[in-house]
Amino acid sequence: MRGGAKCCDTNLSCARMEGTNLFKAVLDGANLAGAFLYGAQFLNCAQLVAARNWQSAYRDAALGCGAAIPDRPPTG
């Protein structure tokens, strides 16, 4: 995904977007259930909360946005 991407109403559940550049990305209505957003660049709370199921996305502490952050799942 590149900066400025329009992902409105897109199913991004469980997507691996670690380190992705989300500059000006439009996530309105996108499903982020279980998405991996660790280290996502230029992602902010306004973008995040416009998506659905954002509370269950795995994300950095800076993107708490007023909701609990799920524990990082075990790897491997």
N, C-alpha and C positions, 0 to 999 in steps of 0.2 A: 504494500500500500504506500502511496506517495502522499506528500503533503497536499492539502486541498481536496482530497478525494471525497466524493459524495457517497456516503454509505447509508442513506436514509432507508429505514425499514429492512435492512440487510440482516440475514442470519449470520452473526459472527460468533455464535455460541461455540465455546471450546477452541476458538481460533488462537493460534500462537502468534501474538503480535509483540513479543518482547523486543524492545529497542526500536520499534517502528516510529517513523516520523509522522506524527499526526497533526502537523501544523495546518490549521484552518480546515481540518477534516470535519465533515458534517455527519454526525452519528445519530441524528434525530430518529427515534423509533427503532434503531438497530437493536438486535437481541445480543447482549453481551454476556449471557449466562455462562459462567465458567471460562470466560476468555482470559488469556494470560497477557496482562498489560505491564508486567514488570519492565521498568526502564523505558517505557514509551516516551518519546520526545514530543514536547509541545502539547501534551494533553492536559486539559484543565478541567476543573469541576463542572463548569458550565457545559462543556462538550459531553462530559461523562453522564451527567444526570439527565441529559436529553434522550439518552438511550434507555431501552427497557432492560430490566434485570441486571443493571450495572452493579448493584450491591453484591452480587455473587461473583463478579469478576475478580480475579487475582491481580492485585495491584500494589503499588508502593504506598507507604504510609502517607506521603504527601497528597495522595488522591483518596483520602478517607472520605472527604466530602460529606461528613456528618453520619456516615454509616460504618458499621463494623467491617473490617477487612477479613475475608476468609483466611484461615491458616493455609500456608503454602503446602500444596500437596506433595507427598513423597515422590522422589524421582527414582526412575529405574525400577 
